[in-house]
């Protein structure tokens, strides 16, 4: 089922790429069906895309979330059947490719992979997806992984697994006991509306970014009249998400964004980021109704770096924050 959904999504991505290829440098609206009203989650649902499924496991006090779907990454890199039981050469070939992609993680268990494999018969390649938030992390193992082996590794205190909580029935390992769903991100419809797209990696932030953190300290005071006015024209931004795929990146700002065009243009009028935003994420398009921005991933690795370091012009706070 996962692979079937992935093939369909890749076909859609190819179509979207054709649409983007016809765009001029001027941002154009992306028309799509109105999103269905978001409902709060009542329980963990592994059938959802990782960025949506994980929300019930993230404490409500967390301010940001990073999700990496290693199964999706294996698929798009041509290693769809790769598991911890695959030959070492195949596993090594996969990990050599990962740094060139939009992956936001190189694998939480990789530093301890050799010991985990030798002593417990498990490793990073048995992880379907992982997530980190400020103060914790979550690992989802493949259904075929013997969770008793994971429990032994946790008991032995191996690396990241020291002190972790194992949920054998759901094939989950968490850094701490998961919150009640009512006290999780899953209970917030506004956050559910930002996630759920099939992607290599997804980043969610519950705030905007200060001008200084995006473009550099002291540069706001040096802005010319036009970019200063562009900054003042923005609406407030409470949260956003970035879904990084293989060819496209999708940003969600929340519905009804009258400033969607203004935000997609900010990278063109503001000081350059490092790496340069426009060289990593290019051909920006916008849909004010859904609050969605779309970009071509011209340099996936650089796009991932910009996301990790918070150098995202479209997410800057109104008046610079």
C-alpha positions as CSV (number, residue, x, y, z in Angstrom):
1,X,0.0,0.0,0.0
2,X,2.8,2.4,0.9
3,X,4.5,1.8,-2.5
4,X,1.3,2.1,-4.4
5,X,0.6,5.5,-2.8
6,X,4.2,6.5,-3.5
7,X,4.0,5.7,-7.2
8,X,0.7,7.7,-7.5
9,X,2.3,10.6,-5.6
10,X,5.4,10.6,-7.9
11,X,3.1,10.7,-10.9
12,X,1.4,13.7,-9.4
13,X,4.8,15.3,-8.7
14,X,5.8,14.8,-12.3
15,X,2.6,16.6,-13.4
16,X,3.2,19.4,-11.0
17,X,6.8,19.7,-12.4
18,X,5.3,20.2,-15.8
19,X,3.1,22.9,-14.5
20,X,5.9,24.7,-12.8
21,X,8.0,24.5,-16.0
22,X,5.5,26.7,-17.7
23,X,5.7,29.5,-15.1
24,X,7.5,32.7,-15.6
25,X,9.6,34.4,-12.9
26,X,6.4,36.1,-11.8
27,X,4.6,34.1,-9.1
28,X,1.4,32.5,-10.3
29,X,-1.5,31.0,-8.2
30,X,-1.6,27.3,-7.8
31,X,-5.3,26.2,-8.1
32,X,-6.5,23.2,-6.2
33,X,-9.6,21.8,-4.5
34,X,-10.4,23.5,-1.2
35,X,-8.9,21.5,1.7
36,X,-11.3,19.5,3.7
37,X,-11.9,20.9,7.2
38,X,-9.3,19.6,9.6
39,X,-10.4,17.6,12.6
40,X,-8.4,16.8,15.7
41,X,-6.9,13.4,16.0
42,X,-8.2,11.0,18.6
43,X,-5.5,8.3,18.4
44,X,-2.3,7.4,16.7
45,X,-3.0,6.2,13.1
46,X,0.0,4.5,11.4
47,X,-1.9,4.5,8.0
48,X,-1.4,8.3,7.7
49,X,1.7,9.9,6.2
50,X,4.4,10.1,9.0
51,X,4.1,13.9,9.3
52,X,0.4,13.5,10.2
53,X,0.6,10.2,12.2
54,X,3.3,11.6,14.5
55,X,1.3,14.5,15.8
56,X,-0.4,12.5,18.5
57,X,3.0,11.7,19.9
58,X,4.3,15.2,20.1
59,X,3.7,17.1,23.3
60,X,1.7,20.3,23.0
61,X,4.5,22.4,24.4
62,X,6.9,21.5,21.6
63,X,7.6,24.4,19.2
64,X,9.0,22.7,16.2
65,X,9.0,19.2,14.6
66,X,11.2,17.5,12.0
67,X,10.0,14.3,10.3
68,X,12.1,12.2,7.9
69,X,10.4,9.4,6.0
70,X,13.2,6.9,5.3
71,X,10.8,4.5,3.5
72,X,9.9,7.2,1.1
73,X,13.6,8.1,0.7
74,X,14.5,4.5,0.0
75,X,11.8,4.3,-2.6
76,X,12.8,7.5,-4.6
77,X,16.5,6.5,-4.5
78,X,15.8,3.1,-6.0
79,X,16.2,1.1,-2.8
80,X,12.5,0.5,-2.1
81,X,13.1,-3.0,-0.7
82,X,16.0,-2.1,1.5
83,X,15.8,-3.3,5.1
84,X,18.2,-4.2,7.9
85,X,18.5,-7.6,6.4
86,X,19.8,-6.3,3.0
87,X,23.5,-6.9,2.1
88,X,25.9,-4.4,3.6
89,X,26.9,-3.1,0.1
90,X,23.3,-2.1,-0.7
91,X,22.8,-0.4,2.6
92,X,26.1,1.5,2.2
93,X,25.1,2.6,-1.3
94,X,21.9,4.0,0.0
95,X,23.5,6.0,2.8
96,X,26.1,7.5,0.4
97,X,23.2,9.0,-1.6
98,X,21.3,10.4,1.4
99,X,23.4,13.6,1.9
100,X,22.5,14.7,-1.7
101,X,18.8,14.6,-1.0
102,X,16.4,16.8,0.9
103,X,16.6,14.5,4.0
104,X,16.5,16.5,7.2
105,X,18.2,13.7,9.1
106,X,21.1,11.3,8.6
107,X,19.5,8.8,11.0
108,X,19.4,9.0,14.7
109,X,20.6,5.4,15.2
110,X,23.4,5.5,12.7
111,X,26.2,6.5,15.1
112,X,25.4,3.2,17.0
113,X,24.4,1.1,14.0
114,X,27.4,-1.2,14.2
115,X,26.9,-2.1,17.8
116,X,23.1,-2.4,17.4
117,X,23.5,-4.8,14.5
118,X,26.3,-6.9,16.1
119,X,24.7,-7.2,19.6
120,X,20.9,-7.0,18.9
121,X,20.3,-7.6,15.2
122,X,18.7,-4.3,14.5
123,X,19.8,-1.0,13.1
124,X,19.0,2.3,11.3
125,X,17.8,0.4,8.2
126,X,15.0,-1.1,10.3
127,X,13.5,2.4,10.9
128,X,10.6,3.4,8.7
129,X,10.5,7.0,9.8
130,X,11.8,9.2,12.6
131,X,10.9,12.5,14.1
132,X,12.5,15.0,16.4
133,X,11.0,17.9,18.3
134,X,12.6,20.3,20.8
135,X,13.2,18.0,23.8
136,X,12.5,14.6,22.3
137,X,12.4,12.1,19.4
138,X,10.3,9.2,17.9
139,X,11.3,6.2,15.9
140,X,8.9,4.0,13.9
141,X,10.2,0.6,13.2
142,X,9.1,-1.7,10.3
143,X,6.4,-4.2,11.3
144,X,8.8,-7.1,10.7
145,X,11.3,-5.9,13.3
146,X,11.4,-8.0,16.5
147,X,10.6,-5.4,19.1
148,X,12.0,-7.7,21.8
149,X,15.5,-7.0,20.3
150,X,14.8,-3.3,20.5
151,X,13.8,-3.6,24.1
152,X,17.1,-5.4,24.9
153,X,19.0,-2.5,23.2
154,X,17.0,0.0,25.3
155,X,17.7,-1.9,28.5
156,X,21.4,-2.0,27.6
157,X,21.4,1.8,27.2
158,X,22.8,1.9,23.7
159,X,23.3,5.4,22.4
160,X,20.1,7.3,21.7
161,X,18.1,4.4,23.0
162,X,19.2,4.9,26.6
163,X,16.1,5.5,28.8
164,X,13.7,5.3,25.8
165,X,10.1,4.0,25.9
166,X,9.2,1.0,23.7
167,X,5.7,0.4,22.4
168,X,5.9,-3.1,20.9
169,X,2.3,-3.2,19.7
170,X,2.7,-0.1,17.6
171,X,6.4,-0.6,16.7
172,X,7.3,2.8,18.2
173,X,10.2,3.9,20.3
174,X,10.0,7.3,22.0
175,X,12.5,9.3,24.0
176,X,9.9,9.8,26.7
177,X,6.4,8.5,27.4
178,X,4.0,9.9,24.7
179,X,1.5,12.5,25.9
180,X,-2.2,12.0,26.1
181,X,-3.7,12.7,22.7
182,X,-5.6,15.7,24.2
183,X,-2.3,17.2,25.2
184,X,-0.5,16.6,21.9
185,X,-0.2,18.4,18.6
186,X,-2.8,16.0,17.3
187,X,-5.4,17.9,19.3
188,X,-4.8,21.1,17.3
189,X,-6.6,21.3,14.0
190,X,-4.5,24.2,12.8
191,X,-1.4,21.9,13.0
192,X,-3.1,19.0,11.3
193,X,-3.9,21.3,8.4
194,X,-0.2,21.9,7.8
195,X,0.9,18.2,7.4
196,X,0.0,15.0,5.7
197,X,1.8,15.4,2.3
198,X,4.0,12.6,1.1
199,X,7.5,13.9,1.3
200,X,11.1,12.9,2.1
201,X,11.2,15.3,5.0
202,X,8.7,17.7,6.7
203,X,9.4,20.5,9.0
204,X,6.8,22.3,11.1
205,X,7.3,25.4,13.2
206,X,4.8,27.0,15.5
207,X,6.1,30.5,15.0
208,X,7.5,32.8,12.3
209,X,11.2,33.6,11.9
210,X,12.9,36.8,12.9
211,X,14.5,38.9,10.2
212,X,17.9,38.7,11.9
213,X,17.8,34.8,12.1
214,X,17.0,34.6,8.4
215,X,19.1,37.3,6.8
216,X,21.6,38.4,9.4
217,X,22.0,40.7,12.3
218,X,21.6,44.4,11.7
219,X,20.6,44.1,8.0
220,X,16.9,45.2,8.5
221,X,18.0,48.7,9.4
222,X,19.8,48.9,6.1
223,X,16.9,47.9,3.8
224,X,15.9,50.2,1.0
225,X,12.4,51.6,0.8
226,X,10.9,48.8,-1.4
227,X,12.0,45.8,0.6
228,X,11.2,47.5,3.9
229,X,7.7,48.2,2.5
230,X,7.4,44.5,1.5
231,X,8.2,43.5,5.0
232,X,5.5,45.8,6.4
233,X,2.9,44.4,4.0
234,X,3.0,40.9,5.5
235,X,0.3,39.5,7.7
236,X,1.1,37.8,11.0
237,X,2.3,34.2,10.7
238,X,1.6,31.8,13.6
239,X,2.9,28.5,12.1
240,X,4.1,27.0,8.8
241,X,5.3,23.7,7.4
242,X,7.8,22.7,4.6
243,X,7.4,19.4,2.9
244,X,10.6,18.5,0.9
245,X,10.2,15.9,-1.8
246,X,12.5,14.9,-4.7
247,X,11.6,17.5,-7.2
248,X,9.2,19.8,-5.5
249,X,8.8,21.6,-2.1
250,X,5.5,22.6,-0.7
251,X,5.0,25.2,2.0
252,X,1.8,25.5,4.0
253,X,1.1,28.8,5.8
254,X,-2.6,28.0,6.7
255,X,-5.7,28.9,4.7
256,X,-6.7,32.4,3.7
257,X,-3.2,34.0,3.2
258,X,-3.7,37.4,1.5
259,X,0.1,37.8,1.7
260,X,1.0,34.6,-0.1
261,X,2.3,36.4,-3.2
262,X,4.2,38.9,-1.0
263,X,5.8,36.0,0.9
264,X,6.9,34.1,-2.1
265,X,8.5,37.2,-3.5
266,X,10.5,38.1,-0.4
267,X,13.5,36.0,-1.4
268,X,13.9,38.2,-4.5
269,X,14.0,41.6,-2.7
270,X,15.8,40.7,0.6
271,X,19.5,40.1,1.3
272,X,20.8,36.7,0.1
273,X,20.8,33.7,2.4
274,X,23.7,31.2,2.5
275,X,23.1,28.9,0.7
276,X,21.2,31.3,-1.6
277,X,17.5,30.5,-1.3
278,X,16.7,31.1,-5.0
279,X,19.3,28.6,-6.1
280,X,18.0,25.9,-3.8
281,X,14.2,26.5,-4.1
282,X,13.3,28.2,-7.3
283,X,10.2,29.1,-9.5
284,X,8.0,30.0,-6.5
285,X,4.2,29.9,-7.0
286,X,1.4,30.7,-4.6
287,X,-2.2,30.1,-3.8
288,X,-3.7,32.6,-1.3
289,X,-6.8,30.6,-0.7
290,X,-5.1,27.5,0.6
291,X,-2.0,29.4,1.9
292,X,0.2,27.0,-0.2
293,X,3.5,28.0,-1.8
294,X,5.3,25.7,-4.2
295,X,8.9,25.6,-5.3
296,X,11.1,23.5,-7.6
297,X,13.8,21.8,-5.7
298,X,16.8,22.9,-7.7
299,X,19.3,21.8,-5.0
300,X,17.6,19.4,-2.5
301,X,20.6,19.3,-0.1
302,X,20.8,23.1,0.1
303,X,17.1,23.3,0.6
304,X,17.4,20.9,3.5
305,X,20.2,23.0,5.0
306,X,18.2,26.2,4.7
307,X,15.3,24.5,6.4
308,X,17.4,23.1,9.2
309,X,19.1,26.5,9.8
310,X,15.9,28.5,9.6
311,X,16.9,30.6,6.6
312,X,13.5,30.7,4.9
313,X,12.4,34.2,3.6
314,X,8.8,33.2,3.2
315,X,8.5,32.5,7.0
316,X,9.9,35.9,8.2
317,X,7.8,37.7,10.9
318,X,5.7,40.7,10.0
319,X,7.9,43.8,10.4
320,X,10.9,41.5,11.0
321,X,9.7,40.1,14.3
